[in-house]
Amino acid sequence: MQEIEVNRIYKHFKGNYYLVIAIATHSETKEKYVVYQRLYDDMSLWIRPLTMFASEVGHEKYPNVEQEYRLELQEIYSVVKE
């Protein structure tokens, strides 16, 4: 599983871009979640389990996808202040 960096931009294998806002911990299960923002349409906030966000593309289901991971870090830097 790849490491996910906060305040960095990731590209989904289907083409859209997302800004990682934070890594959060579920209060009951202690599961880690990625809090991220769409960089298109309504710019809404979303969460996804860290294991799913950082997972590899299912190449059996998507054999023509070239990305290794579902969401891959881009060399585009956010200007969000911490």
All heavy atoms as an XYZ file, in Angstrom:
705
protein
N       0.859     -1.182      0.000
C       0.000      0.000      0.000
C       0.903      1.242      0.000
O       1.876      1.298      0.737
C      -0.902     -0.018      1.230
C      -1.850      1.142      1.314
S      -3.101      1.021      2.618
C      -2.128      1.281      4.071
N       0.549      2.204     -0.827
C       1.341      3.432     -0.898
C       1.067      4.348      0.292
O       0.016      4.275      0.921
C       1.042      4.163     -2.206
C      -0.375      4.727     -2.290
C      -0.596      5.557     -3.518
O       0.261      6.317     -3.927
N      -1.755      5.411     -4.116
N       2.024      5.211      0.604
C       1.850      6.203      1.656
C       1.082      7.390      1.075
O       1.365      7.827     -0.045
C       3.206      6.658      2.172
C       3.106      7.621      3.314
C       4.467      7.997      3.882
O       5.405      7.206      3.732
O       4.559      9.091      4.445
N       0.126      7.931      1.819
C      -0.688      9.064      1.365
C      -0.204     10.324      2.072
O      -0.051     10.338      3.296
C      -2.187      8.823      1.647
C      -2.660      7.537      0.960
C      -3.019     10.028      1.210
C      -2.466      7.500     -0.548
N       0.033     11.384      1.305
C       0.537     12.641      1.840
C      -0.574     13.690      1.910
O      -1.325     13.867      0.950
C       1.675     13.157      0.962
C       2.863     12.206      0.915
C       3.990     12.733      0.057
O       4.140     13.970     -0.049
O       4.714     11.901     -0.508
N      -0.638     14.386      3.041
C      -1.631     15.442      3.271
C      -1.222     16.703      2.513
O      -0.032     16.983      2.339
C      -1.757     15.715      4.790
C      -2.673     16.899      5.066
C      -2.258     14.467      5.499
N      -2.217     17.463      2.075
C      -2.032     18.703      1.305
C      -1.351     18.461     -0.035
O      -0.625     19.320     -0.533
C      -1.269     19.774      2.098
C      -2.097     20.343      3.217
O      -3.314     20.430      3.122
N      -1.443     20.710      4.296
N      -1.599     17.304     -0.603
C      -1.062     16.957     -1.914
C      -2.214     16.552     -2.824
O      -3.287     16.152     -2.363
C      -0.059     15.810     -1.813
C       1.197     16.133     -1.023
C       2.089     17.215     -1.636
N       2.520     16.912     -2.983
C       3.569     16.167     -3.297
N       4.327     15.637     -2.354
N       3.880     15.944     -4.560
N      -1.995     16.630     -4.110
C      -3.022     16.352     -5.106
C      -2.803     14.964     -5.701
O      -1.672     14.594     -6.033
C      -3.016     17.431     -6.194
C      -3.412     18.774     -5.555
C      -3.946     17.064     -7.351
C      -3.269     19.974     -6.459
N      -3.900     14.224     -5.799
C      -3.889     12.867     -6.345
C      -4.814     12.791     -7.550
O      -5.843     13.468     -7.597
C      -4.359     11.860     -5.283
C      -3.309     11.628     -4.227
C      -3.085     12.547     -3.213
C      -2.513     10.500     -4.275
C      -2.107     12.347     -2.266
C      -1.520     10.283     -3.321
C      -1.325     11.211     -2.329
O      -0.342     11.016     -1.396
N      -4.437     11.947     -8.480
C      -5.252     11.723     -9.677
C      -5.868     10.336     -9.599
O      -5.164      9.345     -9.406
C      -4.392     11.835    -10.941
C      -5.173     11.619    -12.224
C      -4.257     11.692    -13.427
C      -5.034     11.409    -14.698
N      -4.125     11.318    -15.857
N      -7.201     10.285     -9.756
C      -7.908      9.006     -9.808
C      -7.630      8.363    -11.161
O      -7.449      9.061    -12.160
C      -9.413      9.246     -9.639
C     -10.192      7.994     -9.432
N     -10.624      7.218    -10.485
C     -10.605      7.387     -8.304
C     -11.291      6.176    -10.004
N     -11.290      6.252     -8.684
N      -7.603      7.050    -11.211
C      -7.282      6.376    -12.471
C      -8.283      6.657    -13.574
O      -7.986      6.465    -14.747
C      -7.099      4.861    -12.263
C      -8.359      4.080    -12.024
C      -9.049      3.514    -13.087
C      -8.843      3.878    -10.742
C     -10.206      2.775    -12.878
C      -9.982      3.141    -10.521
C     -10.671      2.592    -11.593
N      -9.469      7.183    -13.222
C     -10.457      7.557    -14.245
C     -10.289      9.010    -14.691
O     -11.015      9.471    -15.556
C     -11.874      7.312    -13.732
C     -12.171      5.828    -13.565
C     -13.599      5.604    -13.137
C     -13.898      4.115    -12.985
N     -15.268      3.893    -12.491
N      -9.333      9.760    -14.066
C      -8.974     11.071    -14.583
C      -9.194     12.285    -13.716
O      -8.599     13.324    -13.974
N     -10.033     12.227    -12.682
C     -10.286     13.408    -11.863
C      -9.199     13.610    -10.808
O      -8.493     12.677    -10.432
C     -11.652     13.305    -11.180
C     -12.778     13.462    -12.172
O     -12.704     14.271    -13.089
N     -13.828     12.680    -12.022
N      -9.104     14.865    -10.313
C      -8.088     15.232     -9.331
C      -8.725     15.544     -7.986
O      -9.832     16.088     -7.911
C      -7.296     16.453     -9.821
C      -6.432     16.132    -11.008
C      -6.932     16.219    -12.298
C      -5.116     15.720    -10.834
C      -6.142     15.907    -13.394
C      -4.315     15.409    -11.930
C      -4.834     15.506    -13.202
O      -4.050     15.190    -14.283
N      -7.967     15.226     -6.906
C      -8.444     15.393     -5.544
C      -7.319     15.912     -4.661
O      -6.165     15.527     -4.832
C      -8.919     14.047     -4.978
C     -10.028     13.441     -5.799
C      -9.743     12.606     -6.866
C     -11.357     13.722     -5.524
C     -10.753     12.064     -7.646
C     -12.371     13.180     -6.288
C     -12.069     12.357     -7.348
O     -13.072     11.825     -8.117
N      -7.675     16.768     -3.704
C      -6.733     17.285     -2.725
C      -6.945     16.542     -1.410
O      -8.055     16.539     -0.870
C      -6.952     18.783     -2.507
C      -6.160     19.424     -1.378
C      -4.661     19.350     -1.648
C      -6.614     20.862     -1.151
N      -5.902     15.931     -0.875
C      -5.995     15.258      0.424
C      -5.923     16.327      1.507
O      -4.953     17.079      1.585
C      -4.890     14.205      0.596
C      -4.878     13.673      2.026
C      -5.095     13.065     -0.388
N      -6.956     16.397      2.329
C      -7.066     17.389      3.402
C      -6.450     16.873      4.698
O      -5.754     17.588      5.403
C      -8.552     17.760      3.649
C      -9.228     18.243      2.374
C      -8.703     18.757      4.789
C      -8.693     19.519      1.809
N      -6.744     15.612      5.037
C      -6.277     15.052      6.310
C      -6.417     13.534      6.291
O      -7.132     12.975      5.459
C      -7.096     15.620      7.468
N      -5.747     12.910      7.255
C      -5.953     11.497      7.551
C      -6.657     11.500      8.908
O      -6.142     12.066      9.880
C      -4.631     10.709      7.634
C      -3.806     10.867      6.354
C      -4.915      9.249      7.954
C      -4.437     10.319      5.098
N      -7.835     10.903      8.978
C      -8.642     10.899     10.192
C      -8.752      9.480     10.744
O      -8.598      8.505     10.009
C     -10.033     11.451      9.891
N      -9.059      9.389     12.032
C      -9.225      8.096     12.691
C     -10.659      7.973     13.192
O     -11.161      8.878     13.872
C      -8.258      7.977     13.886
O      -6.925      8.194     13.413
C      -8.348      6.611     14.531
N     -11.301      6.870     12.846
C     -12.665      6.598     13.311
C     -12.635      6.414     14.825
O     -11.807      5.664     15.353
C     -13.193      5.338     12.626
C     -14.642      5.096     12.837
N     -15.156      4.678     14.044
C     -15.689      5.206     11.991
C     -16.460      4.526     13.929
N     -16.812      4.848     12.692
N     -13.515      7.092     15.553
C     -13.485      7.083     17.014
C     -13.810      5.722     17.630
O     -13.348      5.416     18.725
C     -14.462      8.129     17.567
O     -15.781      7.804     17.193
N     -14.578      4.902     16.957
C     -14.953      3.592     17.502
C     -14.041      2.467     17.039
O     -13.611      1.639     17.829
C     -16.400      3.268     17.114
C     -17.432      4.250     17.637
C     -17.563      4.226     19.152
O     -17.452      3.128     19.741
O     -17.755      5.304     19.744
N     -13.754      2.437     15.737
C     -13.014      1.306     15.172
C     -11.522      1.552     15.054
O     -10.767      0.624     14.812
C     -13.547      0.963     13.770
O     -13.237      2.053     12.889
C     -15.036      0.689     13.790
N     -11.109      2.812     15.178
C      -9.720      3.237     14.994
C      -9.240      3.078     13.547
O      -8.060      3.231     13.257
C      -8.759      2.500     15.945
C      -9.137      2.595     17.409
C      -9.192      4.018     17.893
C      -9.485      4.050     19.387
N     -10.366      5.107     19.783
N     -10.162      2.797     12.631
C      -9.799      2.698     11.211
C      -9.401      4.077     10.700
O     -10.005      5.085     11.061
C     -10.971      2.160     10.391
C     -10.640      1.981      8.928
C     -11.789      1.414      8.092
O     -12.928      1.327      8.586
O     -11.528      1.081      6.930
N      -8.392      4.120      9.838
C      -7.920      5.368      9.245
C      -8.733      5.686      7.988
O      -9.047      4.784      7.198
C      -6.443      5.275      8.865
C      -5.525      5.024     10.035
C      -5.406      6.248     10.895
C      -4.378      6.019     11.990
N      -4.286      7.151     12.885
N      -9.069      6.965      7.811
C      -9.797      7.457      6.647
C      -9.044      8.626      6.032
O      -8.384      9.385      6.730
C     -11.198      7.943      7.054
C     -12.160      6.827      7.327
C     -12.184      6.190      8.556
C     -13.046      6.392      6.344
C     -13.056      5.146      8.809
C     -13.926      5.355      6.579
C     -13.927      4.738      7.811
O     -14.794      3.697      8.053
N      -9.181      8.779      4.729
C      -8.636      9.931      4.024
C      -9.777     10.932      3.829
O     -10.842     10.564      3.330
C      -8.048      9.534      2.652
C      -7.526     10.757      1.913
C      -6.936      8.501      2.830
N      -9.551     12.169      4.246
C     -10.499     13.263      4.012
C      -9.953     14.006      2.801
O      -8.803     14.462      2.806
C     -10.578     14.210      5.228
C     -11.571     15.334      4.962
C     -10.931     13.437      6.492
N     -10.764     14.101      1.752
C     -10.264     14.715      0.522
C     -11.335     15.569     -0.143
O     -12.522     15.455      0.148
C      -9.724     13.654     -0.438
C     -10.722     12.626     -0.916
C     -11.310     12.733     -2.162
C     -11.057     11.523     -0.136
C     -12.219     11.792     -2.626
C     -11.954     10.564     -0.580
C     -12.530     10.705     -1.823
O     -13.428      9.770     -2.272
N     -10.881     16.464     -1.014
C     -11.765     17.408     -1.700
C     -11.672     17.199     -3.200
O     -10.578     17.086     -3.750
C     -11.355     18.834     -1.362
C     -12.236     19.880     -2.001
C     -11.816     21.282     -1.604
O     -10.668     21.535     -1.267
N     -12.761     22.186     -1.646
N     -12.833     17.159     -3.825
C     -12.871     17.117     -5.290
C     -12.283     18.425     -5.826
O     -12.568     19.490     -5.281
C     -14.313     17.095     -5.791
C     -15.068     15.864     -5.595
C     -16.507     16.170     -5.963
N     -17.119     15.029     -6.594
C     -18.334     15.025     -7.100
N     -19.069     16.130     -7.066
N     -18.830     13.950     -7.639
N     -11.534     18.352     -6.883
C     -11.010     19.566     -7.523
C     -11.747     19.800     -8.839
O     -11.147     20.207     -9.834
C      -9.497     19.454     -7.715
C      -8.701     19.367     -6.411
C      -7.217     19.238     -6.693
C      -8.990     20.565     -5.515
N     -13.046     19.567     -8.819
C     -13.923     19.774     -9.980
C     -15.353     19.886     -9.464
O     -15.606     19.667     -8.273
C     -13.785     18.623    -10.989
C     -14.161     17.266    -10.444
C     -15.440     16.753    -10.629
C     -13.244     16.503     -9.723
C     -15.793     15.516    -10.117
C     -13.595     15.270     -9.214
C     -14.869     14.778     -9.418
O     -15.215     13.557     -8.903
N     -16.260     20.231    -10.318
C     -17.689     20.382     -9.991
C     -17.901     21.201     -8.723
O     -17.510     22.348     -8.675
C     -18.398     19.026     -9.889
C     -18.518     18.313    -11.225
O     -18.389     18.977    -12.269
O     -18.722     17.089    -11.224
N     -18.493     20.597     -7.694
C     -18.884     21.354     -6.501
C     -17.781     21.473     -5.443
O     -17.991     22.056     -4.395
C     -20.135     20.742     -5.868
C     -19.905     19.323     -5.370
O     -18.801     18.775     -5.547
O     -20.861     18.752     -4.808
N     -16.595     20.918     -5.703
C     -15.460     21.001     -4.773
C     -15.800     20.438     -3.388
O     -15.257     20.856     -2.379
C     -14.961     22.449     -4.648
C     -14.597     23.111     -5.971
S     -13.100     22.455     -6.691
C     -11.893     23.263     -5.676
N     -16.694     19.469     -3.345
C     -17.162     18.918     -2.074
C     -16.106     18.049     -1.392
O     -15.149     17.594     -2.009
C     -18.436     18.106     -2.298
O     -18.225     17.099     -3.265
N     -16.314     17.865     -0.066
C     -15.425     17.036      0.732
C     -15.967     15.612      0.806
O     -17.187     15.407      0.886
C     -15.297     17.583      2.151
C     -14.614     18.935      2.293
C     -14.638     19.383      3.743
C     -13.194     18.885      1.770
N     -15.050     14.650      0.830
C     -15.405     13.235      0.876
C     -14.463     12.520      1.832
O     -13.389     13.037      2.164
C     -15.253     12.617     -0.519
C     -16.212     13.190     -1.512
C     -16.126     14.407     -2.130
C     -17.403     12.589     -1.993
N     -17.191     14.586     -2.973
C     -17.993     13.480     -2.909
C     -18.025     11.375     -1.756
C     -19.174     13.198     -3.567
C     -19.206     11.095     -2.420
C     -19.769     12.007     -3.309
N     -14.860     11.311      2.252
C     -13.951     10.450      3.005
C     -13.965      9.064      2.380
O     -14.948      8.665      1.739
C     -14.301     10.357      4.511
C     -15.652      9.695      4.730
C     -14.231     11.713      5.173
C     -15.899      9.314      6.176
N     -12.856      8.376      2.552
C     -12.726      7.013      2.023
C     -11.740      6.292      2.942
O     -10.767      6.893      3.394
C     -12.175      7.073      0.603
C     -11.988      5.729     -0.066
C     -11.418      5.908     -1.447
N     -12.404      6.477     -2.343
C     -12.814      5.914     -3.467
N     -12.314      4.760     -3.851
N     -13.702      6.497     -4.235
N     -11.962      5.013      3.225
C     -10.984      4.290      4.034
C      -9.591      4.391      3.411
O      -9.441      4.300      2.183
C     -11.489      2.846      4.003
C     -12.967      2.972      3.768
C     -13.110      4.168      2.858
N      -8.588      4.606      4.255
C      -7.212      4.747      3.787
C      -6.792      3.547      2.945
O      -6.155      3.713      1.906
C      -6.275      4.916      4.987
C      -4.782      4.973      4.682
C      -4.451      6.172      3.806
C      -3.982      5.012      5.967
N      -7.170      2.357      3.369
C      -6.769      1.164      2.615
C      -7.341      1.171      1.202
O      -6.678      0.736      0.264
C      -7.195     -0.126      3.337
O      -8.606     -0.082      3.580
C      -6.442     -0.300      4.641
N      -8.550      1.694      1.036
C      -9.164      1.762     -0.290
C      -8.526      2.887     -1.118
O      -8.233      2.709     -2.300
C     -10.668      1.998     -0.174
C     -11.403      1.974     -1.500
S     -13.161      2.374     -1.348
C     -13.737      0.955     -0.446
N      -8.311      4.047     -0.496
C      -7.722      5.193     -1.192
C      -6.342      4.837     -1.736
O      -5.974      5.225     -2.840
C      -7.618      6.387     -0.229
C      -7.306      7.698     -0.885
C      -8.317      8.586     -1.206
C      -5.995      8.068     -1.171
C      -8.037      9.813     -1.811
C      -5.695      9.281     -1.769
C      -6.718     10.150     -2.090
N      -5.568      4.093     -0.950
C      -4.188      3.774     -1.303
C      -4.037      2.455     -2.061
O      -2.923      2.037     -2.351
C      -3.339      3.730     -0.036
N      -5.143      1.820     -2.413
C      -5.074      0.495     -3.037
C      -4.681      0.551     -4.511
O      -4.766      1.592     -5.160
C      -6.424     -0.216     -2.905
O      -7.406      0.436     -3.681
N      -4.265     -0.595     -5.014
C      -3.924     -0.723     -6.425
C      -5.190     -0.810     -7.268
O      -6.244     -1.227     -6.783
C      -3.075     -1.969     -6.652
C      -1.700     -1.864     -6.011
C      -0.825     -3.072     -6.288
O      -1.173     -3.901     -7.159
O       0.212     -3.187     -5.633
N      -5.084     -0.415     -8.528
C      -6.192     -0.551     -9.482
C      -6.436     -2.044     -9.702
O      -5.489     -2.818     -9.820
C      -5.850      0.128    -10.830
C      -6.915     -0.170    -11.875
C      -5.677      1.619    -10.655
N      -7.693     -2.440     -9.755
C      -8.028     -3.819    -10.076
C      -7.872     -4.046    -11.574
O      -8.796     -3.786    -12.344
N      -6.686     -4.473    -11.980
C      -6.409     -4.597    -13.411
C      -7.183     -5.724    -14.083
O      -7.264     -5.766    -15.304
C      -4.899     -4.713    -13.659
C      -4.207     -3.405    -13.499
N      -3.509     -3.072    -12.361
C      -4.134     -2.335    -14.315
C      -3.025     -1.841    -12.494
N      -3.392     -1.376    -13.672
N      -7.780     -6.614    -13.306
C      -8.647     -7.632    -13.902
C      -9.920     -6.956    -14.430
O     -10.392     -7.251    -15.518
C      -9.035     -8.706    -12.872
C      -7.886     -9.374    -12.159
C      -7.299     -8.527    -11.027
O      -8.051     -7.853    -10.285
O      -6.067     -8.519    -10.904
N     -10.438     -6.029    -13.613
C     -11.657     -5.303    -13.985
C     -11.357     -4.172    -14.974
O     -12.172     -3.859    -15.832
C     -12.316     -4.728    -12.728
C     -13.650     -4.067    -12.984
C     -14.328     -3.664    -11.691
C     -15.660     -2.999    -11.956
N     -16.333     -2.612    -10.718
N     -10.188     -3.543    -14.845
C      -9.786     -2.415    -15.692
C      -8.447     -2.734    -16.363
O      -7.404     -2.159    -16.002
C      -9.661     -1.131    -14.861
C     -10.924     -0.739    -14.145
C     -11.098     -0.998    -12.786
C     -11.962     -0.111    -14.824
C     -12.262     -0.635    -12.125
C     -13.131      0.252    -14.167
C     -13.276     -0.014    -12.823
O     -14.427      0.349    -12.172
N      -8.426     -3.638    -17.325
C      -7.152     -4.089    -17.913
C      -6.391     -3.027    -18.702
O      -5.180     -3.152    -18.886
C      -7.581     -5.242    -18.827
C      -9.012     -4.984    -19.133
C      -9.574     -4.300    -17.919
N      -7.049     -1.969    -19.143
C      -6.387     -0.955    -19.968
C      -5.861      0.233    -19.167
O      -5.297      1.163    -19.747
C      -7.333     -0.472    -21.067
C      -7.715     -1.592    -22.009
O      -6.905     -2.460    -22.318
N      -8.961     -1.597    -22.454
N      -6.036      0.225    -17.864
C      -5.582      1.334    -17.019
C      -4.078      1.215    -16.806
O      -3.567      0.145    -16.470
C      -6.324      1.320    -15.662
C      -5.724      2.329    -14.708
C      -7.795      1.613    -15.877
N      -3.361      2.329    -16.997
C      -1.907      2.325    -16.853
C      -1.430      2.643    -15.441
O      -0.338      2.242    -15.057
C      -1.279      3.283    -17.856
C      -1.470      2.815    -19.285
C      -0.783      3.704    -20.296
O       0.089      4.503    -19.910
O      -1.120      3.587    -21.487
N      -2.251      3.362    -14.646
C      -1.850      3.690    -13.277
C      -1.747      2.416    -12.454
O      -2.548      1.505    -12.602
C      -2.891      4.614    -12.609
C      -2.703      6.049    -12.910
C      -3.593      6.965    -12.075
O      -3.850      8.039    -12.544
N      -4.049      6.611    -10.894
N      -0.784      2.409    -11.529
C      -0.644      1.274    -10.624
C      -1.661      1.358     -9.492
O      -2.254      0.369     -9.098
C       0.770      1.240    -10.050
C       0.992      0.112     -9.081
C       2.407      0.067     -8.529
O       3.239      0.906     -8.924
O       2.669     -0.817     -7.703
N      -1.837      2.591     -8.958
C      -2.722      2.786     -7.817
C      -4.015      3.482     -8.225
O      -4.045      4.253     -9.182
C      -2.025      3.613     -6.736
C      -0.854      2.888     -6.127
C       0.441      3.184     -6.522
C      -1.056      1.894     -5.179
C       1.520      2.508     -5.982
C       0.020      1.214     -4.632
C       1.301      1.521     -5.036
O       2.358      0.848     -4.504
N      -5.071      3.235     -7.446
C      -6.381      3.846     -7.664
C      -6.245      5.362     -7.716
O      -6.792      6.015     -8.588
C      -7.301      3.415     -6.522
C      -8.670      4.003     -6.552
C      -9.506      3.536     -5.400
N     -10.257      2.324     -5.534
C     -11.001      1.922     -6.553
N     -11.037      2.616     -7.634
N     -11.685      0.826     -6.521
N      -5.515      5.928     -6.771
C      -5.232      7.363     -6.738
C      -3.726      7.529     -6.621
O      -3.107      6.962     -5.715
C      -5.939      8.033     -5.561
C      -7.457      8.091     -5.770
C      -8.192      7.442     -4.644
C      -7.896      9.517     -5.987
N      -3.147      8.293     -7.539
C      -1.692      8.456     -7.541
C      -1.298      9.904     -7.317
O      -1.903     10.828     -7.874
C      -1.096      7.955     -8.856
C      -1.129      6.453     -8.958
C      -0.291      5.904    -10.092
O       0.191      6.669    -10.957
O      -0.128      4.670    -10.123
N      -0.262     10.074     -6.491
C       0.285     11.380     -6.173
C       0.766     12.076     -7.440
O       1.414     11.474     -8.287
C       1.456     11.209     -5.196
C       2.160     12.472     -4.744
C       1.222     13.374     -3.952
C       3.381     12.098     -3.914
N       0.444     13.364     -7.534
C       0.852     14.179     -8.673
C       1.880     15.205     -8.214
O       1.883     15.615     -7.051
C      -0.360     14.899     -9.278
C      -1.468     13.972     -9.737
C      -1.017     13.044    -10.851
O      -0.707     13.505    -11.943
N      -0.984     11.752    -10.588
N       2.722     15.635     -9.102
C       3.721     16.659     -8.780
C       3.095     18.049     -8.966
O       3.628     18.895     -9.655
C       4.970     16.488     -9.635
C       5.733     15.204     -9.331
C       6.192     15.135     -7.879
O       6.602     16.172     -7.313
O       6.137     14.037     -7.300
N       1.942     18.221     -8.341
C       1.205     19.483     -8.325
C       1.070     19.832     -6.855
O       0.597     19.012     -6.069
C      -0.203     19.333     -8.937
C      -0.131     18.802    -10.353
C      -0.973     20.658     -8.860
C      -1.474     18.368    -10.922
N       1.489     21.012     -6.456
C       1.474     21.350     -5.035
C       0.320     22.273     -4.710
O       0.027     23.220     -5.436
C       2.807     21.976     -4.634
C       3.910     20.952     -4.696
C       4.611     20.731     -5.869
C       4.191     20.166     -3.594
C       5.591     19.760     -5.937
C       5.169     19.194     -3.652
C       5.867     19.000     -4.825
O       6.826     18.038     -4.889
N      -0.329     21.995     -3.598
C      -1.449     22.796     -3.095
C      -0.915     24.058     -2.428
O       0.189     24.071     -1.893
C      -2.247     21.979     -2.086
O      -3.144     22.797     -1.427
N      -1.714     25.090     -2.438
C      -1.342     26.329     -1.754
C      -2.138     26.488     -0.455
O      -2.225     27.558      0.101
C      -1.561     27.567     -2.667
C      -0.589     27.544     -3.823
C      -2.989     27.633     -3.141
N      -2.698     25.398      0.043
C      -3.466     25.419      1.291
C      -2.504     25.581      2.460
O      -1.511     24.867      2.561
C      -4.278     24.106      1.466
C      -4.991     24.093      2.802
C      -5.259     23.945      0.309
N      -2.802     26.542      3.345
C      -1.970     26.749      4.525
C      -2.386     25.782      5.612
O      -3.546     25.475      5.766
C      -2.120     28.185      5.034
C      -1.513     29.203      4.110
C      -1.571     30.568      4.735
C      -0.912     31.581      3.825
N      -0.913     32.905      4.453
N      -1.392     25.325      6.376
C      -1.683     24.412      7.491
C      -2.023     25.189      8.731
O      -1.648     26.271      8.937
C      -0.494     23.501      7.748
C      -0.266     22.564      6.586
C       0.849     21.573      6.856
O       1.145     21.300      8.033
O       1.405     21.082      5.894
